[in-house]
Amino acid sequence: MKKLAVLVTLVLSVIAFSQVNLDVFGSYNFVLVATPTTASPTAYVSFGALVTYEVSEGVEIGGGIGLAWFGLNATSTIATFLGVDTQYTLDLLVAAKYNLPIDDFSAIVIKGYGGLSIPGLTSFNALGYVVGIGVSYTFDLSDFSLGVGAGIEMRTYGTSNCTAVPVGGNFSIKF
């Protein structure tokens, strides 16, 4: 028990002195191609939050959660696409970010992410996955930054999949 207490204290002290960031993001996703085409979404909205840890200058890794809403389309086609009678998916994400500074107040941020996607928030039998990469321009204001950008994202659920272009923004707070 003492070893566990020492380990927990050590981990908490490393986290307390580290650079931890909270990223809140949202995007409108334009679907480029999907299969099956009869049940494919035309667009969807996604948003969520990531907690990242700076491992070296400009490089961050972390994880978080997201939510995708396919409610912009007919419900019956989305239920066929996701394999569950729902319009929502819960995304459990891991991410890596690289900040390329332009000047003292702005940067280009390249973010890669991926993880599990759970249709209906609890339907683990129809589990899918999501992977993507995005580039955004951020403007830094002391301990927080605002960004806008776009990328490419792929979602797969059983035999259904789609490739989309997410266009959106993010808000990052540095602790």
N, C-alpha and C positions, 0 to 999 in steps of 0.2 A: 504494500500500500504506500509506503514511503517513497519507493521508486516512481510510482505513478504520480504522486504529488509533486516530486521534483521535476519530472518530465512535463507535466502540465504547467508548472511555474516557468520552466524554461521556454516552452512554446509561447506562452502568453507574454513573457518579457520580450521575446524576439518580435512578436507581432506589435507590441506597444511601441517599439523603437523603429519600426519599419514604415515604409511609404505605402499606405493602403488607400485605394481609391474606390469610390462608389460610382458606377456608371448607370444612368437611367437612359434607356433608348426606346425609340419608337420609329416605325416605318410603314409605308404603304408599299406593298409588294405587287408589281406587275408580273403576271405569269407569262413567260415566253413560250414554253412548250410543256405539255403534260400528257400522261397516258393513264388510263384510257381517256380518249378525247371526249367521249360522250358524258363522262362524269367529272371532267376537269374544272377546277376553279379558274376564273378569269383574273381575279385579284384577291388579296387578303391583307389584313392589318396585323402587325405584330408589335409587341412591346415587352419590356422587361427590365431587369436590373442585374448587373454584374458587380462582384466584389473582386478587385484585382490587387495584386501585390507586386511591387516593383522589384525585380530580381537583379537588374543591372540598369545602368543609365539608359533610359528610354524603352526598356523592355519590361512588360508586365504580363503576368499569368494570373488566372483566376477562374472563378465559376459563378454561376448564377441561375436564375430562372427566367422564363419568358412565357408569353401567352400569345397564341396566334388565333385570330378570329376569321373564319371563312364565311361569315354571315352576309357578305356582299353578293352571294350567289344563291341559287335555288337550294333549299335544304335537302331535297331528295338526292340531288347530284353530289352534294358534299358528303352526305352519309354514305353513298356508294364509294366515293373517293377515299374517305378515311377508314371505311370498314366498320364504323360505329355510327349510330344515329345521334350525331352531335355536330356542332359548328366550331367547337373550341379544341385546342390542343395545348397541353402543358409541356414546355420544353425545359429540360434539365441540361444546362450548357456548361462547357469548359471553353475558355478563350485565351488567346494570346494576342497582345497588342505591341506594336512598335511605333514610337513617337519620333518623327523626323522633324526637328525644329526648323522653321523658316527664319524667324527672328525672335525677339524676346517675348512677343505676344501672340504668336501663331505657330501652328505646326500642322503637318500632314500625319494622320494616324491611320495605320494599316492594322486591321483587326481580323483575325481568323477565329472561327468558332465552330463548334459541333457538339452533338450530344443526342440524347434520347428525346423523342417526341411522343407524348402520351395522349391519344385522342380521347376526348370526353373527360379529361383531367384524371380519370381513374381507370381507364380501360387498358390494363397492362397486357391483355391477350391480343390487342391490335397495335402493339408497340411499333413505332417507326423511328426514323432518325432524321436529323437536320444537320447540314454542313453549309458553311458559307464563308465568304471573305468580303470585306468592305474597305473602302478608302473614304476618309472624311477630312475636311478642313476644319480645324478647331481654332478658336480664339480664346486665349487664356486670360483670366481675370483673377490674379492672385491664387487663391486656393480652389477655384473652380473654373471650368471651361465649358464653352458651348461649341457644338459642332454640327455640320451638315455634310451629307455624303450619300454615296450609293455603292452598290456591290452586286454580288451574284449569290444566290442561295438555292440549295436543292433539298427537297423533302421527299421521303419515301415511306409509304405505308403499304406493306404487303406487296401486291403487284401494281399499285398506283404510285406514281411519282410526278413531281413537277419541278421545273426550274424557273426561278423568278428573279426579278431585279428589284431589290429593296431600295427605296429612296426615302431618307428620313433624317432624323436628327438625334443628338445625344447631349446629355448634361452630365458632367463629371465633377465630383467633389473629392478633393484630396484631404486626407486626414493625417 
